[in-house]
């Protein structure tokens, strides 16, 4: 089966949006996957997601547990895998 046949009749998939909040200005907003970055480290302390607040311009970094990692990767957020330097 070709790709064309497999996806025949499909329409454009809706963009995924994520709800977020800024700890600096307390604004609440929605961000597309392209506005977020996910860094997966060797431990829970080094796994986080980040974005720039669209209201105040602050750089925001928040921890990402397993469920958050699953949601962000499933929603198309770009991921950076951090490697240990052992």
Secondary structure, 3 states (H helix, E strand, C coil): CCHHHHCCCCCCCCCCEEEEECCCCCCEEEEEHHHCEEEECCCHHHCEEEEECCCCCCEEEEECCHHHHHHHHHCCCEEEECCCCC
